[in-house]
């Protein structure tokens, strides 16, 4: 990369000025002439312009392959790029000036993305994302030495694959797209990490490339969040050190706190309720940027190797990558759901939660599962009584459950006297979950809006670190 120029400056510290030398990146205007027609001027960094131009034309939809670029020449002295491409440019092009550094120019930004993109099931881990951002940070020596330049990288669980930097954050993505094209690297389902703010243009370009996760050291815009939700892309902001904020599709990102997953237990999410009092499916209600069930699945998949969703409507959760199993006993409530999860689980024991319990505590779940060998059922007894939808069940419970279900009964506690039950007391629960938020669920629209109205940042911080 070209060495930055040095400039004499005055540095002011605590009201006193002193002479100093500051390295400053070069701002380079590059005029584009395509098929003899003046198209636009890109403000960029003057290096590897072939990657930048190929990626720019690819992401604007002007060419479909490198073969469509018949010729490409750059005169750096005059800041002019001449290209000939197969076919003609549209007669009318309405440029959109973006808010990116260098005032990037974009054409043909998609207004919507197809709902079919949500059918893709992607899986990422927080560990691999942290590693990728760390690799990006290690590459950005120029950013740290003189500031004013953006960097971006794409990679996967195996590490960083492509890296680019430019004064324009949108240009970094164009460079990555162009280099991937030249090197025949497929970006489908890769992770993109960036030093700059994530805007709708960044999301649209990433979606065109098939990228499934976007992360930044800083913040996204509100419309970028909305577009990521529509496009099935996991969006992460403020990824610094070991902290981050997830704004969309958290179910695709498996969180890790360095602890091992719980062995010998399958996580079961009950999503087969009738929701008669709510009037709609509770699992699909939005909270903190995602559906209830997305929050529940993210936490459960971080704790258990196998997670099963018990549902009679599996298409509602097709983007969640786990087994979906139906009730074996139809229309017999939560007991039938627990029975089905237990019968279908690969492990001898299951830990059950409801789909409308987004604040489950990993610490409390680990505590309950640590007593797995002490009873057929390990169940918390909270301030409100038994919590059978937040409990550990052994397959030894199946026969007793089936006797109750065969008799047409639905109450879960009716089989308790036929098995060995271990109760976790409210006092023990509050040591790990002071407000007993793990058992908070919703049954009516009033419950839901009350929860939305009282949800504060402290609650979310407690959920994120539980």
KAWOCOR-V711476 format. One record per backbone hydrogen bond with DSSP energy under -0.5 kcal/mol. CO is the residue of the C=O (numbers start at 1). NH is the residue of the N-H. E is the energy in kcal/mol with one decimal. If there is no record, write none. Layout:
CO;NH;E
CO;NH;E
This chain:
5;24;-2.9
7;22;-2.9
9;11;-0.6
9;20;-2.3
10;12;-0.5
11;13;-0.6
11;18;-1.9
13;16;-1.8
16;13;-2.8
18;11;-3.0
20;9;-3.0
22;7;-2.3
24;5;-1.3
26;28;-0.6
27;29;-0.6
28;44;-2.8
29;31;-0.5
30;42;-2.8
31;33;-0.5
31;81;-3.0
32;39;-3.1
32;40;-0.7
33;83;-2.7
34;37;-1.9
37;34;-3.0
40;32;-3.2
42;30;-3.3
42;44;-0.7
44;28;-2.6
45;47;-1.9
48;51;-0.7
48;52;-1.5
49;53;-2.8
50;54;-2.3
51;55;-2.5
52;56;-2.5
53;57;-2.5
54;58;-2.0
55;59;-2.7
56;60;-1.5
57;62;-1.7
57;63;-1.1
58;61;-1.0
65;68;-1.6
66;69;-1.6
68;70;-1.0
68;86;-2.9
71;84;-2.0
73;82;-2.8
74;76;-0.8
75;79;-0.9
75;80;-2.0
79;31;-2.9
80;75;-3.2
81;33;-2.7
81;83;-0.5
82;73;-2.6
83;35;-2.7
84;70;-1.9
84;71;-1.7
91;93;-0.6
92;94;-0.5
93;95;-0.8
95;97;-0.5
96;98;-0.5
96;106;-1.6
100;103;-1.9
102;43;-0.6
104;98;-2.1
106;96;-1.8
114;117;-1.8
115;118;-1.9
116;119;-1.6
117;120;-1.2
120;122;-0.6
124;254;-3.5
125;129;-1.8
126;130;-2.7
127;131;-2.2
128;132;-2.0
129;133;-2.3
130;134;-2.2
131;135;-2.3
132;136;-2.1
133;137;-2.6
134;138;-1.9
135;139;-1.2
136;139;-0.6
136;140;-1.0
137;140;-0.5
139;141;-1.4
140;144;-1.8
141;145;-2.0
142;146;-1.9
142;147;-0.7
143;147;-1.3
150;166;-2.1
151;195;-2.5
152;164;-2.5
153;193;-2.7
154;161;-2.9
154;162;-1.7
155;191;-3.0
156;159;-1.9
159;156;-1.8
162;154;-1.8
164;152;-2.5
166;150;-3.4
167;169;-0.5
168;172;-1.3
169;173;-0.9
170;174;-1.8
171;175;-2.7
172;176;-2.1
173;177;-2.6
174;178;-2.6
175;179;-2.8
176;180;-2.5
177;181;-1.7
178;182;-2.4
179;183;-2.5
180;184;-0.5
180;185;-2.8
181;184;-0.9
184;186;-0.6
187;190;-2.1
190;212;-1.7
190;213;-1.2
191;155;-1.9
192;215;-2.7
193;153;-2.4
194;217;-1.5
197;199;-0.6
198;221;-2.0
199;203;-2.0
200;204;-2.9
201;205;-2.3
202;206;-2.5
203;207;-2.9
204;208;-1.9
205;209;-1.4
206;210;-0.6
206;211;-2.2
207;210;-0.9
210;189;-3.2
212;234;-2.5
213;192;-2.8
214;236;-2.9
215;194;-2.2
216;239;-2.6
218;238;-2.2
219;198;-1.3
221;225;-1.9
222;226;-1.9
223;227;-2.3
224;228;-2.3
225;229;-2.1
226;230;-1.8
227;231;-2.2
228;232;-0.9
228;233;-2.2
234;214;-2.7
235;247;-3.2
235;248;-0.9
236;216;-1.5
237;245;-2.5
238;240;-1.3
240;243;-2.4
243;240;-1.8
245;237;-3.0
245;247;-0.5
248;235;-0.8
249;252;-1.5
250;253;-1.9
252;124;-2.5
252;254;-0.6
253;255;-0.6
254;126;-2.7
261;263;-0.5
262;265;-0.7
264;349;-1.0
266;351;-2.6
267;308;-2.9
268;270;-0.5
268;353;-2.2
269;271;-0.7
269;310;-2.8
270;355;-1.8
275;279;-2.4
277;445;-0.5
281;284;-1.1
282;285;-1.5
283;293;-2.0
285;292;-1.8
287;290;-1.3
290;287;-3.1
291;295;-1.7
292;296;-2.1
293;297;-2.9
294;298;-2.3
295;299;-1.8
296;300;-2.5
297;301;-3.0
298;255;-0.5
298;302;-0.9
299;303;-0.6
300;303;-1.0
300;304;-2.3
303;262;-3.0
306;267;-2.8
307;323;-0.8
308;269;-2.8
308;310;-0.6
309;311;-0.8
309;325;-2.5
310;271;-2.6
313;316;-1.7
314;317;-1.7
315;318;-1.1
317;320;-1.9
319;321;-0.6
320;322;-1.8
323;309;-2.5
325;311;-2.4
328;330;-0.7
329;332;-0.8
332;336;-0.8
333;337;-1.4
334;338;-2.7
335;339;-2.4
336;340;-2.3
337;341;-2.4
338;342;-2.5
339;343;-2.5
340;344;-2.4
341;345;-1.4
348;395;-2.1
349;266;-2.4
350;352;-0.5
350;393;-2.7
351;268;-3.1
352;391;-0.7
353;270;-2.5
354;357;-1.0
357;360;-0.8
360;362;-0.5
361;365;-2.3
362;366;-2.4
363;367;-1.8
364;368;-2.4
365;369;-2.6
366;370;-1.5
368;371;-1.5
369;372;-1.8
371;374;-2.2
372;375;-0.7
376;394;-2.0
377;379;-0.6
377;422;-2.9
378;392;-2.7
379;424;-2.3
380;382;-0.6
380;387;-1.7
382;385;-1.6
385;382;-2.1
387;390;-1.6
389;354;-0.6
390;380;-0.6
391;352;-2.8
392;378;-2.4
393;350;-2.6
394;397;-2.5
395;398;-1.7
397;401;-2.4
398;402;-2.6
399;403;-1.7
400;404;-1.5
401;405;-2.7
402;406;-2.9
403;407;-1.0
404;409;-2.1
405;408;-1.9
410;335;-0.5
411;414;-1.1
412;415;-1.3
413;416;-1.3
415;418;-1.8
416;419;-1.4
419;421;-0.6
420;376;-1.7
420;377;-1.8
422;379;-2.5
423;425;-0.6
424;381;-3.2
425;429;-2.2
426;430;-2.5
427;431;-0.8
428;432;-0.6
429;432;-1.5
429;433;-2.6
433;436;-1.9
436;439;-1.2
437;440;-1.8
444;448;-1.9
445;449;-2.6
446;450;-2.2
447;451;-2.2
448;452;-2.5
449;453;-2.1
450;454;-1.6
451;455;-1.0
456;459;-0.7
456;460;-1.7
457;461;-2.7
458;462;-2.1
459;463;-2.2
460;464;-2.7
461;465;-1.4
462;466;-0.9
463;466;-0.6
466;363;-1.5
